[in-house]
Amino acid sequence: MYKSITVALFYCALTACSSSYDEPEYEVQSQQFYGKTTEQGQKIFAYVITVKASRREMLDPDEPITRREFERYAEKEYFEESRVLKLQLEDQGAAALKKELDERQYCPGDYEITQVLWRDLSVQLRGECL
């Protein structure tokens, strides 16, 4: 009997842990690369990565809610408010930019990101070939 209870509790705990990671924290909507050569012959670029807006869940005040459901609601991060998610997107953008530059053979040597500009749902990485 104790063995079956232990197995059932383990299964419930495993299910609870796995369900919290089912939903992605943000979804990339678009990625755009822009390249240009200045009058001095310097190659510059901009890379913009944008995420989809996520709808904020609303609680119905007339419906009862469990403590666990409330905790899950309170812990949910929204991209617009989360510095951590924005830094993750910036890292993802830098990796995607490197791949894009390699595929295009845009900067034969090295490159430098000189500016990082934020909008509500996007980050723009600007830089130059060295």
Disulfide bonds with the S-S distance in Angstrom:
Cys107-Cys129 1.96
